[in-house]
Each structure stands twice: as structure tokens, then as C-alpha cells.
């Protein structure tokens, strides 16, 4: 049989055999090292994802326990968390609020069951000094559960303005990582180790998945508020350092509350998704499109001055005003318009000041008739203080 094989086949067989035998001695060590790397990546990813999800519900989630709005806010937060539970090895998501210096109240826990490792919504627990995710800011740590296995908790604070009012926690099931490892044979372990030594991509693919979820708005599918501010700060710094033109466009849907009141929040969500698509379609790959808050969207235009930003904003405003929104479930057919503000990064203007300028221009568009674009000018400052959305 051996003599009938071609020389190429014989050489291939010999190489595979030698490599397999050479790797057999350190396979256990290699697999454990890979497992440790993957668990660390999962822990870092859990912390990053928790921070992103907390940022997505900052300032609004407390309304979940207010009379008259509980159903709407509860479902909004639950939908965000459900999407995250479906990813990777996330085992559980918990949302709690601080009741007093020594107590906290669990608002949501998914998935929910009656085991000792789960909290039912509305239960109050005493804050324990040895519980890291109740004491620190963003981070991750191994946790013990009654179920056998290895679990990692990632946590991040939820804030209301400058005050931390609660905490969000993710728990990653290490058994899921181990189960994946158990399906990999010796030859694949060798290949994985080679990839890790060259780039580290395989070990941190789970972290990349979490990080993507952390910077994306769960409803609109565009970047979230936190990522928007991070990128804007970077682009403003570049504009100062390299004299690079950067502009900011802020838009807000006119009379959005009327859409929700007339057709329901499901139709309102449809409008937000369509709005994100229209803005993205009009933008370049180098632009950053993000949900700033509520129905307000921010677009960072890189290498673009005021003239180019104004042209972009007018084209976008016109495109949106021409769209017909159809919702068969509500038998609804209507149009919406947007008010837009534009400002350019200038020397000595910080990231926060640039946002204030664009917001001031946006509110000027609102005050002067809506469905229009306003370029920032000194005489329209100061920007109004943020107020609760009332269908503007």
C-alpha cells in the first residue's frame, strides 16, 4: 500500500505525522493556555459590552420604575439585553438600581428562573462589601455560582447625569468556551496556536464580537452615544493638530412624539430604523453616524469644511422629506421631516463646545420653522440646556 502512494502524498503524510507527534507532548499545556486567553478575552469583552449597554440606557432607564411608563421602558431595556444574551457565551444580564447606601433593587434579570443564582425583578438585596461588581466602576472578575463551571462577571455603572444610580452586569459562561475547546482535535489546536502566536486574532475573536455590540445602538444599528463622543474627540484633536477640517451635523426628527402618540411606539421604532438607514446611505464610509440620544442623530464629517457640510445636510434633509413611511401593521402612511444644525471644528474649540454649537444651530432650526438646516453662528449661542423630549 505504502509503495503505491505518490512521493507527494508520502511527504505530506510524514510531515503531518511528525508535527502531530511533536505537538502531542504539549497539547494539554497549549489547550489550557488557549483556554486562559479565551476566558480573559471573554471577561474583557463582558466588561466592554456591559459598559456599552449601560451607556445605551443612561439617563432614561430610571423611568422604568415610574408609574405610567413602566411597560414602555421595561420592554426597551429588555430588548437591549435580550440581543446581548443571544451573543457569544453571555449567560445572564442583570439591571439594578441603588435604593440606599446599603441596598439595591433588581429591576431586570434575563433569562429569569427560580434558582439561587438568579434575582427576580423587584427584589432588594444588601450591598455586600466582597462583591466587586457592586463597588467598582467598569471591570470583570470571576464569580462563583451554584451551577458547576466557570463564570465571569462584567459590570458597568448606569448614570443619570453625573450621578451613578445603578449597575448593569453580564455573566459569561466559561463552560461554553470549554465546550468549544473540547471539540477541537490535536491538529486544530496546533493550527490555532500558530495563529495566536502570529496575530492573537483567534484568542480575541469573542472580545471583538462583544466590542462591536458595545459600540452599536441596539435599535438603530448605528454607533451609540459613547462611541460618538470618543470618535468626535479624536477627530477634533486631529483637526487641531494637523489643521484638518472636521464638521459636525446634528439632526432631530420633527414632531416625533406625535408619531408615537398617533401610530404607537412600534411605528416610532420603525421610523428610527429607517432614519438610520437613510442617513447612512447619504454618508461616506469615512463619516461616523451615531445615535446621540432619543431621535437625535450625529454625523461626524471628516475632511469636510462648512460648505461641504452644509451641502451634505441640505441633501440629507431633502431626501428624508421625500420619503414615504409605510407601516402595514398600523395601516399607516406618512412623511417626516428633520431639523438640522451644522458646526465646524475650529482652533481652541473643544469637543463639547463643538456639540453645543451644532445643538444650538439645531434648536435654531426648530425655533424658526423646522425642516431646515442652520449653520452655527455666534449670535445663536448659548445652546439651551438639555430638556426632556416632548415631541420637538
C-alpha atoms as a printed R data frame, in Angstrom:
    type eleno elety resid chain resno       x      y      z
1   ATOM     1    CA   UNK     A     1   0.000  0.000  0.000
2   ATOM     2    CA   UNK     A     2   2.793  2.432  1.015
3   ATOM     3    CA   UNK     A     3   4.738  1.730 -2.186
4   ATOM     4    CA   UNK     A     4   1.739  2.651 -4.323
5   ATOM     5    CA   UNK     A     5   1.475  6.153 -2.890
6   ATOM     6    CA   UNK     A     6   2.957  9.075 -4.779
7   ATOM     7    CA   UNK     A     7   6.011 10.860 -3.434
8   ATOM     8    CA   UNK     A     8   3.960 13.998 -2.709
9   ATOM     9    CA   UNK     A     9   1.427 12.003 -0.688
10  ATOM    10    CA   UNK     A    10   4.188 10.248  1.280
11  ATOM    11    CA   UNK     A    11   5.869 13.550  2.150
12  ATOM    12    CA   UNK     A    12   2.555 15.073  3.214
13  ATOM    13    CA   UNK     A    13   1.798 12.097  5.430
14  ATOM    14    CA   UNK     A    14   5.232 12.195  7.043
15  ATOM    15    CA   UNK     A    15   5.045 15.933  7.743
16  ATOM    16    CA   UNK     A    16   1.582 15.637  9.333
17  ATOM    17    CA   UNK     A    17   2.735 12.672 11.459
18  ATOM    18    CA   UNK     A    18   5.877 14.439 12.693
19  ATOM    19    CA   UNK     A    19   4.003 17.626 13.520
20  ATOM    20    CA   UNK     A    20   1.254 15.709 15.315
21  ATOM    21    CA   UNK     A    21   3.722 13.670 17.389
22  ATOM    22    CA   UNK     A    22   5.822 16.716 18.221
23  ATOM    23    CA   UNK     A    23   2.772 18.634 19.378
24  ATOM    24    CA   UNK     A    24   1.240 15.799 21.369
25  ATOM    25    CA   UNK     A    25   3.558 16.354 24.333
26  ATOM    26    CA   UNK     A    26   2.431 19.935 24.900
27  ATOM    27    CA   UNK     A    27  -1.169 19.642 23.708
28  ATOM    28    CA   UNK     A    28  -2.589 19.814 27.230
29  ATOM    29    CA   UNK     A    29  -0.452 22.825 28.094
30  ATOM    30    CA   UNK     A    30  -1.335 24.506 24.794
31  ATOM    31    CA   UNK     A    31  -5.056 23.867 25.159
32  ATOM    32    CA   UNK     A    32  -5.036 25.242 28.716
33  ATOM    33    CA   UNK     A    33  -3.112 28.325 27.611
34  ATOM    34    CA   UNK     A    34  -5.571 28.896 24.804
35  ATOM    35    CA   UNK     A    35  -8.439 28.419 27.235
36  ATOM    36    CA   UNK     A    36  -6.981 31.022 29.597
37  ATOM    37    CA   UNK     A    37  -6.568 33.513 26.778
38  ATOM    38    CA   UNK     A    38 -10.123 32.956 25.576
39  ATOM    39    CA   UNK     A    39 -11.524 33.301 29.103
40  ATOM    40    CA   UNK     A    40  -9.591 36.540 29.573
41  ATOM    41    CA   UNK     A    41 -10.917 37.825 26.249
42  ATOM    42    CA   UNK     A    42 -14.442 36.827 27.282
43  ATOM    43    CA   UNK     A    43 -14.042 38.690 30.577
44  ATOM    44    CA   UNK     A    44 -12.750 41.842 28.909
45  ATOM    45    CA   UNK     A    45 -15.490 41.553 26.314
46  ATOM    46    CA   UNK     A    46 -18.131 41.205 29.038
47  ATOM    47    CA   UNK     A    47 -16.896 44.400 30.706
48  ATOM    48    CA   UNK     A    48 -16.841 46.273 27.407
49  ATOM    49    CA   UNK     A    49 -20.295 45.057 26.451
50  ATOM    50    CA   UNK     A    50 -21.677 45.963 29.874
51  ATOM    51    CA   UNK     A    51 -20.217 49.457 29.580
52  ATOM    52    CA   UNK     A    52 -21.752 49.924 26.132
53  ATOM    53    CA   UNK     A    53 -25.170 48.642 27.174
54  ATOM    54    CA   UNK     A    54 -25.114 50.813 30.302
55  ATOM    55    CA   UNK     A    55 -24.331 53.851 28.164
56  ATOM    56    CA   UNK     A    56 -27.257 52.991 25.895
57  ATOM    57    CA   UNK     A    57 -29.749 53.286 28.764
58  ATOM    58    CA   UNK     A    58 -28.083 56.071 30.791
59  ATOM    59    CA   UNK     A    59 -30.430 58.791 31.984
60  ATOM    60    CA   UNK     A    60 -33.625 57.123 30.743
61  ATOM    61    CA   UNK     A    61 -33.741 53.740 32.460
62  ATOM    62    CA   UNK     A    62 -34.896 55.134 35.815
63  ATOM    63    CA   UNK     A    63 -38.234 55.852 34.193
64  ATOM    64    CA   UNK     A    64 -38.732 52.082 34.131
65  ATOM    65    CA   UNK     A    65 -39.979 52.261 37.709
66  ATOM    66    CA   UNK     A    66 -42.101 55.378 37.316
67  ATOM    67    CA   UNK     A    67 -45.922 54.997 37.094
68  ATOM    68    CA   UNK     A    68 -47.351 55.182 33.598
69  ATOM    69    CA   UNK     A    69 -44.108 54.458 31.741
70  ATOM    70    CA   UNK     A    70 -43.048 51.132 33.224
71  ATOM    71    CA   UNK     A    71 -44.189 48.937 30.314
72  ATOM    72    CA   UNK     A    72 -42.517 51.045 27.646
73  ATOM    73    CA   UNK     A    73 -39.180 51.465 29.421
74  ATOM    74    CA   UNK     A    74 -39.115 47.903 30.739
75  ATOM    75    CA   UNK     A    75 -39.545 46.494 27.248
76  ATOM    76    CA   UNK     A    76 -36.979 48.886 25.810
77  ATOM    77    CA   UNK     A    77 -34.312 47.794 28.284
78  ATOM    78    CA   UNK     A    78 -35.318 44.146 27.964
79  ATOM    79    CA   UNK     A    79 -34.970 44.241 24.171
80  ATOM    80    CA   UNK     A    80 -31.458 45.673 24.502
81  ATOM    81    CA   UNK     A    81 -30.454 42.981 26.971
82  ATOM    82    CA   UNK     A    82 -32.087 40.116 25.044
83  ATOM    83    CA   UNK     A    83 -29.979 40.926 21.985
84  ATOM    84    CA   UNK     A    84 -26.828 40.726 24.070
85  ATOM    85    CA   UNK     A    85 -27.809 37.433 25.727
86  ATOM    86    CA   UNK     A    86 -28.019 35.850 22.278
87  ATOM    87    CA   UNK     A    87 -24.366 36.639 21.562
88  ATOM    88    CA   UNK     A    88 -21.314 34.562 22.431
89  ATOM    89    CA   UNK     A    89 -21.456 32.901 25.818
90  ATOM    90    CA   UNK     A    90 -23.364 35.564 27.744
91  ATOM    91    CA   UNK     A    91 -25.216 33.666 30.433
92  ATOM    92    CA   UNK     A    92 -27.190 36.397 32.159
93  ATOM    93    CA   UNK     A    93 -27.805 40.145 32.190
94  ATOM    94    CA   UNK     A    94 -28.862 41.959 35.353
95  ATOM    95    CA   UNK     A    95 -30.008 45.566 35.806
96  ATOM    96    CA   UNK     A    96 -30.238 47.018 39.300
97  ATOM    97    CA   UNK     A    97 -30.682 50.438 40.881
98  ATOM    98    CA   UNK     A    98 -29.239 51.802 44.095
99  ATOM    99    CA   UNK     A    99 -32.013 52.176 46.667
100 ATOM   100    CA   UNK     A   100 -29.852 53.358 49.552
101 ATOM   101    CA   UNK     A   101 -26.179 53.245 50.600
102 ATOM   102    CA   UNK     A   102 -26.702 49.674 51.787
103 ATOM   103    CA   UNK     A   103 -29.385 48.304 49.478
104 ATOM   104    CA   UNK     A   104 -30.007 47.838 45.784
105 ATOM   105    CA   UNK     A   105 -33.109 46.756 43.902
106 ATOM   106    CA   UNK     A   106 -33.019 44.375 40.946
107 ATOM   107    CA   UNK     A   107 -35.136 45.740 38.111
108 ATOM   108    CA   UNK     A   108 -34.465 43.165 35.389
109 ATOM   109    CA   UNK     A   109 -32.732 39.787 35.111
110 ATOM   110    CA   UNK     A   110 -32.603 37.718 31.931
111 ATOM   111    CA   UNK     A   111 -33.045 34.952 31.491
112 ATOM   112    CA   UNK     A   112 -35.050 34.542 34.692
113 ATOM   113    CA   UNK     A   113 -35.624 31.365 36.694
114 ATOM   114    CA   UNK     A   114 -36.074 30.321 40.300
115 ATOM   115    CA   UNK     A   115 -32.538 29.102 41.038
116 ATOM   116    CA   UNK     A   116 -30.434 30.589 43.822
117 ATOM   117    CA   UNK     A   117 -28.171 32.272 41.277
118 ATOM   118    CA   UNK     A   118 -30.927 34.481 39.872
119 ATOM   119    CA   UNK     A   119 -32.697 37.564 41.166
120 ATOM   120    CA   UNK     A   120 -36.335 38.208 40.448
121 ATOM   121    CA   UNK     A   121 -37.283 41.761 39.318
122 ATOM   122    CA   UNK     A   122 -38.126 43.974 42.288
123 ATOM   123    CA   UNK     A   123 -36.181 42.027 44.920
124 ATOM   124    CA   UNK     A   124 -33.928 44.014 47.258
125 ATOM   125    CA   UNK     A   125 -30.512 42.793 48.315
126 ATOM   126    CA   UNK     A   126 -27.998 44.174 50.788
127 ATOM   127    CA   UNK     A   127 -24.848 45.507 49.131
128 ATOM   128    CA   UNK     A   128 -22.059 43.117 50.120
129 ATOM   129    CA   UNK     A   129 -18.518 44.547 50.562
130 ATOM   130    CA   UNK     A   130 -16.997 41.483 48.907
131 ATOM   131    CA   UNK     A   131 -18.976 41.863 45.685
132 ATOM   132    CA   UNK     A   132 -16.659 43.618 43.214
133 ATOM   133    CA   UNK     A   133 -19.247 44.486 40.602
134 ATOM   134    CA   UNK     A   134 -21.226 46.493 43.173
135 ATOM   135    CA   UNK     A   135 -18.226 48.503 44.351
136 ATOM   136    CA   UNK     A   136 -16.059 49.312 41.342
137 ATOM   137    CA   UNK     A   137 -16.570 51.026 38.015
138 ATOM   138    CA   UNK     A   138 -16.109 49.103 34.764
139 ATOM   139    CA   UNK     A   139 -14.352 45.731 35.077
140 ATOM   140    CA   UNK     A   140 -14.658 41.962 35.196
141 ATOM   141    CA   UNK     A   141 -13.981 39.227 37.727
142 ATOM   142    CA   UNK     A   142 -14.529 35.516 38.221
143 ATOM   143    CA   UNK     A   143 -17.682 34.712 40.173
144 ATOM   144    CA   UNK     A   144 -18.954 31.620 41.967
145 ATOM   145    CA   UNK     A   145 -22.358 30.181 41.168
146 ATOM   146    CA   UNK     A   146 -24.241 27.140 42.392
147 ATOM   147    CA   UNK     A   147 -24.187 25.705 38.892
148 ATOM   148    CA   UNK     A   148 -20.914 23.866 38.193
149 ATOM   149    CA   UNK     A   149 -18.463 25.587 35.887
150 ATOM   150    CA   UNK     A   150 -16.517 28.790 35.466
151 ATOM   151    CA   UNK     A   151 -18.298 32.157 35.250
152 ATOM   152    CA   UNK     A   152 -17.018 35.674 34.609
153 ATOM   153    CA   UNK     A   153 -18.960 38.802 35.581
154 ATOM   154    CA   UNK     A   154 -18.505 42.029 33.631
155 ATOM   155    CA   UNK     A   155 -20.087 45.181 35.025
156 ATOM   156    CA   UNK     A   156 -20.546 48.890 34.328
157 ATOM   157    CA   UNK     A   157 -22.322 51.720 36.185
158 ATOM   158    CA   UNK     A   158 -25.519 53.330 34.909
159 ATOM   159    CA   UNK     A   159 -25.611 57.077 35.404
160 ATOM   160    CA   UNK     A   160 -28.241 59.773 35.495
161 ATOM   161    CA   UNK     A   161 -26.331 62.915 34.663
162 ATOM   162    CA   UNK     A   162 -23.229 62.984 36.870
163 ATOM   163    CA   UNK     A   163 -24.647 60.597 39.467
164 ATOM   164    CA   UNK     A   164 -24.351 56.803 39.367
165 ATOM   165    CA   UNK     A   165 -27.816 55.437 40.021
166 ATOM   166    CA   UNK     A   166 -27.434 51.760 39.248
167 ATOM   167    CA   UNK     A   167 -25.390 48.963 37.784
168 ATOM   168    CA   UNK     A   168 -25.569 46.587 34.838
169 ATOM   169    CA   UNK     A   169 -23.887 43.191 34.988
170 ATOM   170    CA   UNK     A   170 -23.196 40.475 32.393
171 ATOM   171    CA   UNK     A   171 -22.203 36.957 33.328
172 ATOM   172    CA   UNK     A   172 -20.258 34.902 30.771
173 ATOM   173    CA   UNK     A   173 -20.457 31.104 30.997
174 ATOM   174    CA   UNK     A   174 -16.921 29.693 30.806
175 ATOM   175    CA   UNK     A   175 -18.366 26.225 30.164
176 ATOM   176    CA   UNK     A   176 -19.375 27.426 26.733
177 ATOM   177    CA   UNK     A   177 -15.767 28.300 25.973
178 ATOM   178    CA   UNK     A   178 -14.569 24.967 27.346
179 ATOM   179    CA   UNK     A   179 -17.174 23.069 25.310
180 ATOM   180    CA   UNK     A   180 -15.907 24.723 22.168
181 ATOM   181    CA   UNK     A   181 -12.349 23.742 23.067
182 ATOM   182    CA   UNK     A   182 -13.340 20.106 23.645
183 ATOM   183    CA   UNK     A   183 -14.468 19.800 20.039
184 ATOM   184    CA   UNK     A   184 -11.061 20.799 18.684
185 ATOM   185    CA   UNK     A   185  -8.689 17.920 17.895
186 ATOM   186    CA   UNK     A   186  -4.923 17.958 18.218
187 ATOM   187    CA   UNK     A   187  -4.235 19.095 14.673
188 ATOM   188    CA   UNK     A   188  -6.596 22.059 15.016
189 ATOM   189    CA   UNK     A   189  -5.006 23.034 18.332
190 ATOM   190    CA   UNK     A   190  -1.634 23.228 16.577
191 ATOM   191    CA   UNK     A   191  -3.119 25.448 13.883
192 ATOM   192    CA   UNK     A   192  -4.818 27.673 16.475
193 ATOM   193    CA   UNK     A   193  -1.579 28.065 18.418
194 ATOM   194    CA   UNK     A   194   0.225 29.104 15.265
195 ATOM   195    CA   UNK     A   195  -2.430 31.713 14.555
196 ATOM   196    CA   UNK     A   196  -2.290 33.030 18.107
197 ATOM   197    CA   UNK     A   197   1.486 33.328 18.040
198 ATOM   198    CA   UNK     A   198   1.300 35.292 14.801
199 ATOM   199    CA   UNK     A   199  -1.546 37.658 15.484
200 ATOM   200    CA   UNK     A   200  -3.683 36.766 18.511
201 ATOM   201    CA   UNK     A   201  -6.798 37.051 16.382
202 ATOM   202    CA   UNK     A   202  -8.317 33.692 17.290
203 ATOM   203    CA   UNK     A   203  -7.951 34.163 21.039
204 ATOM   204    CA   UNK     A   204  -9.702 37.518 20.990
205 ATOM   205    CA   UNK     A   205 -12.455 36.935 18.454
206 ATOM   206    CA   UNK     A   206 -15.008 36.764 21.263
207 ATOM   207    CA   UNK     A   207 -13.813 40.105 22.609
208 ATOM   208    CA   UNK     A   208 -14.200 41.625 19.134
209 ATOM   209    CA   UNK     A   209 -17.786 40.386 18.985
210 ATOM   210    CA   UNK     A   210 -18.576 41.946 22.366
211 ATOM   211    CA   UNK     A   211 -16.857 45.204 21.445
212 ATOM   212    CA   UNK     A   212 -18.933 45.504 18.270
213 ATOM   213    CA   UNK     A   213 -22.103 45.122 20.311
214 ATOM   214    CA   UNK     A   214 -20.796 47.637 22.847
215 ATOM   215    CA   UNK     A   215 -20.430 50.475 20.319
216 ATOM   216    CA   UNK     A   216 -23.647 49.819 18.376
217 ATOM   217    CA   UNK     A   217 -27.119 51.133 19.207
218 ATOM   218    CA   UNK     A   218 -29.390 48.113 19.604
219 ATOM   219    CA   UNK     A   219 -32.419 49.660 17.869
220 ATOM   220    CA   UNK     A   220 -30.999 51.808 15.077
221 ATOM   221    CA   UNK     A   221 -27.959 49.679 14.212
222 ATOM   222    CA   UNK     A   222 -25.606 52.688 14.076
223 ATOM   223    CA   UNK     A   223 -22.924 53.763 16.550
224 ATOM   224    CA   UNK     A   224 -24.069 54.637 20.071
225 ATOM   225    CA   UNK     A   225 -23.639 57.830 22.098
226 ATOM   226    CA   UNK     A   226 -20.471 56.772 23.878
227 ATOM   227    CA   UNK     A   227 -18.611 55.805 20.706
228 ATOM   228    CA   UNK     A   228 -19.790 59.012 19.028
229 ATOM   229    CA   UNK     A   229 -18.165 61.155 21.734
230 ATOM   230    CA   UNK     A   230 -14.957 59.117 21.659
231 ATOM   231    CA   UNK     A   231 -14.596 59.460 17.892
232 ATOM   232    CA   UNK     A   232 -15.560 63.129 17.880
233 ATOM   233    CA   UNK     A   233 -12.897 63.870 20.490
234 ATOM   234    CA   UNK     A   234 -10.316 62.087 18.303
235 ATOM   235    CA   UNK     A   235 -11.355 63.940 15.150
236 ATOM   236    CA   UNK     A   236 -11.374 67.321 16.911
237 ATOM   237    CA   UNK     A   237  -7.850 66.606 18.191
238 ATOM   238    CA   UNK     A   238  -6.735 65.756 14.639
239 ATOM   239    CA   UNK     A   239  -8.256 68.961 13.315
240 ATOM   240    CA   UNK     A   240  -6.283 70.958 15.890
241 ATOM   241    CA   UNK     A   241  -3.018 69.110 15.373
242 ATOM   242    CA   UNK     A   242  -2.987 68.744 11.596
243 ATOM   243    CA   UNK     A   243  -5.218 71.667 10.522
244 ATOM   244    CA   UNK     A   244  -7.650 69.059  9.213
245 ATOM   245    CA   UNK     A   245 -11.217 70.168  8.505
246 ATOM   246    CA   UNK     A   246 -13.889 68.361 10.514
247 ATOM   247    CA   UNK     A   247 -17.566 69.226 10.718
248 ATOM   248    CA   UNK     A   248 -20.439 68.007 12.876
249 ATOM   249    CA   UNK     A   249 -24.033 67.626 11.710
250 ATOM   250    CA   UNK     A   250 -26.812 67.084 14.266
251 ATOM   251    CA   UNK     A   251 -30.359 66.267 13.177
252 ATOM   252    CA   UNK     A   252 -33.569 65.665 15.080
253 ATOM   253    CA   UNK     A   253 -36.910 64.311 13.821
254 ATOM   254    CA   UNK     A   254 -39.648 66.939 13.880
255 ATOM   255    CA   UNK     A   255 -42.746 66.144 15.977
256 ATOM   256    CA   UNK     A   256 -41.557 62.602 16.707
257 ATOM   257    CA   UNK     A   257 -43.775 62.337 19.794
258 ATOM   258    CA   UNK     A   258 -46.772 62.836 17.522
259 ATOM   259    CA   UNK     A   259 -45.732 59.769 15.527
260 ATOM   260    CA   UNK     A   260 -45.586 57.664 18.708
261 ATOM   261    CA   UNK     A   261 -48.887 59.042 20.014
262 ATOM   262    CA   UNK     A   262 -50.700 58.547 16.681
263 ATOM   263    CA   UNK     A   263 -49.365 55.205 15.462
264 ATOM   264    CA   UNK     A   264 -47.706 53.651 18.516
265 ATOM   265    CA   UNK     A   265 -44.132 53.055 19.631
266 ATOM   266    CA   UNK     A   266 -43.616 50.146 17.222
267 ATOM   267    CA   UNK     A   267 -44.132 52.537 14.309
268 ATOM   268    CA   UNK     A   268 -41.873 55.043 16.061
269 ATOM   269    CA   UNK     A   269 -39.146 52.389 16.240
270 ATOM   270    CA   UNK     A   270 -39.627 51.718 12.515
271 ATOM   271    CA   UNK     A   271 -39.098 55.420 11.797
272 ATOM   272    CA   UNK     A   272 -35.859 55.417 13.804
273 ATOM   273    CA   UNK     A   273 -34.543 52.393 11.910
274 ATOM   274    CA   UNK     A   274 -35.425 53.942  8.547
275 ATOM   275    CA   UNK     A   275 -33.849 57.238  9.604
276 ATOM   276    CA   UNK     A   276 -30.590 55.452 10.447
277 ATOM   277    CA   UNK     A   277 -30.612 53.763  7.022
278 ATOM   278    CA   UNK     A   278 -31.279 56.997  5.123
279 ATOM   279    CA   UNK     A   279 -28.539 58.864  6.933
280 ATOM   280    CA   UNK     A   280 -26.072 56.017  6.432
281 ATOM   281    CA   UNK     A   281 -26.908 55.803  2.720
282 ATOM   282    CA   UNK     A   282 -26.152 59.521  2.305
283 ATOM   283    CA   UNK     A   283 -22.885 59.332  4.250
284 ATOM   284    CA   UNK     A   284 -19.416 58.288  3.171
285 ATOM   285    CA   UNK     A   285 -17.561 55.301  4.595
286 ATOM   286    CA   UNK     A   286 -15.224 57.690  6.401
287 ATOM   287    CA   UNK     A   287 -18.087 59.509  8.156
288 ATOM   288    CA   UNK     A   288 -19.313 58.463 11.600
289 ATOM   289    CA   UNK     A   289 -23.092 58.113 12.014
290 ATOM   290    CA   UNK     A   290 -24.317 57.671 15.589
291 ATOM   291    CA   UNK     A   291 -27.443 57.904 17.716
292 ATOM   292    CA   UNK     A   292 -26.813 60.847 20.007
293 ATOM   293    CA   UNK     A   293 -29.963 60.321 22.072
294 ATOM   294    CA   UNK     A   294 -33.691 59.764 21.560
295 ATOM   295    CA   UNK     A   295 -34.424 60.621 17.930
296 ATOM   296    CA   UNK     A   296 -31.306 62.782 17.517
297 ATOM   297    CA   UNK     A   297 -28.505 61.604 15.210
298 ATOM   298    CA   UNK     A   298 -24.972 62.968 14.980
299 ATOM   299    CA   UNK     A   299 -22.790 62.704 11.856
300 ATOM   300    CA   UNK     A   300 -19.060 63.409 12.043
301 ATOM   301    CA   UNK     A   301 -17.854 64.547  8.605
302 ATOM   302    CA   UNK     A   302 -14.104 64.063  8.334
303 ATOM   303    CA   UNK     A   303 -12.009 66.236  5.984
304 ATOM   304    CA   UNK     A   304 -15.074 68.423  5.419
305 ATOM   305    CA   UNK     A   305 -15.495 72.168  5.909
306 ATOM   306    CA   UNK     A   306 -18.671 74.181  6.459
307 ATOM   307    CA   UNK     A   307 -19.542 74.458  2.754
308 ATOM   308    CA   UNK     A   308 -19.338 70.698  2.227
309 ATOM   309    CA   UNK     A   309 -21.173 70.009  5.475
310 ATOM   310    CA   UNK     A   310 -23.980 72.394  4.533
311 ATOM   311    CA   UNK     A   311 -24.336 70.746  1.118
312 ATOM   312    CA   UNK     A   312 -24.470 67.307  2.767
313 ATOM   313    CA   UNK     A   313 -27.042 68.466  5.350
314 ATOM   314    CA   UNK     A   314 -29.335 70.013  2.713
315 ATOM   315    CA   UNK     A   315 -29.142 66.902  0.549
316 ATOM   316    CA   UNK     A   316 -29.947 64.718  3.564
317 ATOM   317    CA   UNK     A   317 -32.825 66.941  4.736
318 ATOM   318    CA   UNK     A   318 -34.390 66.903  1.269
319 ATOM   319    CA   UNK     A   319 -34.007 63.128  0.885
320 ATOM   320    CA   UNK     A   320 -35.729 62.466  4.223
321 ATOM   321    CA   UNK     A   321 -38.610 64.857  3.499
322 ATOM   322    CA   UNK     A   322 -39.352 62.970  0.251
323 ATOM   323    CA   UNK     A   323 -39.561 59.513  1.832
324 ATOM   324    CA   UNK     A   324 -42.957 57.874  2.367
325 ATOM   325    CA   UNK     A   325 -43.063 55.729  5.502
326 ATOM   326    CA   UNK     A   326 -45.396 52.744  5.328
327 ATOM   327    CA   UNK     A   327 -46.310 50.552  8.266
328 ATOM   328    CA   UNK     A   328 -48.759 47.813  7.131
329 ATOM   329    CA   UNK     A   329 -49.395 46.623 10.679
330 ATOM   330    CA   UNK     A   330 -50.766 50.029 11.706
331 ATOM   331    CA   UNK     A   331 -52.163 50.836  8.242
332 ATOM   332    CA   UNK     A   332 -50.004 53.957  8.429
333 ATOM   333    CA   UNK     A   333 -48.554 56.002  5.575
334 ATOM   334    CA   UNK     A   334 -46.929 59.354  6.287
335 ATOM   335    CA   UNK     A   335 -43.797 61.507  5.927
336 ATOM   336    CA   UNK     A   336 -41.426 63.032  8.469
337 ATOM   337    CA   UNK     A   337 -39.011 65.944  8.336
338 ATOM   338    CA   UNK     A   338 -35.858 66.771 10.257
339 ATOM   339    CA   UNK     A   339 -34.292 69.908 11.681
340 ATOM   340    CA   UNK     A   340 -30.534 70.107 11.233
341 ATOM   341    CA   UNK     A   341 -27.641 72.013 12.817
342 ATOM   342    CA   UNK     A   342 -24.102 72.246 11.389
343 ATOM   343    CA   UNK     A   343 -20.851 73.388 13.023
344 ATOM   344    CA   UNK     A   344 -17.169 73.124 12.146
345 ATOM   345    CA   UNK     A   345 -14.284 72.268 14.466
346 ATOM   346    CA   UNK     A   346 -12.101 75.344 14.942
347 ATOM   347    CA   UNK     A   347  -8.884 76.050 16.792
348 ATOM   348    CA   UNK     A   348  -9.494 76.377 20.514
349 ATOM   349    CA   UNK     A   349 -12.965 74.754 20.320
350 ATOM   350    CA   UNK     A   350 -13.271 71.576 22.387
351 ATOM   351    CA   UNK     A   351 -15.306 68.512 21.533
352 ATOM   352    CA   UNK     A   352 -18.056 69.509 23.989
353 ATOM   353    CA   UNK     A   353 -18.125 73.060 22.625
354 ATOM   354    CA   UNK     A   354 -18.493 71.707 19.093
355 ATOM   355    CA   UNK     A   355 -21.500 69.641 20.194
356 ATOM   356    CA   UNK     A   356 -23.009 72.732 21.869
357 ATOM   357    CA   UNK     A   357 -22.551 74.738 18.674
358 ATOM   358    CA   UNK     A   358 -24.191 72.105 16.474
359 ATOM   359    CA   UNK     A   359 -27.013 71.695 19.016
360 ATOM   360    CA   UNK     A   360 -27.528 75.457 19.158
361 ATOM   361    CA   UNK     A   361 -27.848 75.530 15.367
362 ATOM   362    CA   UNK     A   362 -30.255 72.573 15.534
363 ATOM   363    CA   UNK     A   363 -32.507 74.277 18.072
364 ATOM   364    CA   UNK     A   364 -32.411 77.422 15.973
365 ATOM   365    CA   UNK     A   365 -33.825 75.352 13.098
366 ATOM   366    CA   UNK     A   366 -36.557 74.133 15.454
367 ATOM   367    CA   UNK     A   367 -37.436 77.636 16.614
368 ATOM   368    CA   UNK     A   368 -37.564 79.101 13.113
369 ATOM   369    CA   UNK     A   369 -39.935 76.641 11.478
370 ATOM   370    CA   UNK     A   370 -38.335 73.150 11.407
371 ATOM   371    CA   UNK     A   371 -37.454 71.139  8.281
372 ATOM   372    CA   UNK     A   372 -34.432 73.330  7.678
373 ATOM   373    CA   UNK     A   373 -30.642 73.489  8.048
374 ATOM   374    CA   UNK     A   374 -28.899 76.093 10.212
375 ATOM   375    CA   UNK     A   375 -25.164 76.819 10.143
376 ATOM   376    CA   UNK     A   376 -23.734 77.758 13.536
377 ATOM   377    CA   UNK     A   377 -23.180 81.453 14.162
378 ATOM   378    CA   UNK     A   378 -22.057 83.230 17.300
379 ATOM   379    CA   UNK     A   379 -25.365 85.008 17.798
380 ATOM   380    CA   UNK     A   380 -27.316 81.769 18.303
381 ATOM   381    CA   UNK     A   381 -25.313 80.727 21.358
382 ATOM   382    CA   UNK     A   382 -25.633 79.805 24.152
383 ATOM   383    CA   UNK     A   383 -27.186 76.447 23.423
384 ATOM   384    CA   UNK     A   384 -30.289 75.705 25.518
385 ATOM   385    CA   UNK     A   385 -29.917 73.418 28.495
386 ATOM   386    CA   UNK     A   386 -30.952 69.796 27.700
387 ATOM   387    CA   UNK     A   387 -34.641 69.291 28.409
388 ATOM   388    CA   UNK     A   388 -36.836 66.157 28.402
389 ATOM   389    CA   UNK     A   389 -38.046 65.248 24.925
390 ATOM   390    CA   UNK     A   390 -41.592 66.483 24.288
391 ATOM   391    CA   UNK     A   391 -42.049 65.698 20.609
392 ATOM   392    CA   UNK     A   392 -39.979 68.574 19.265
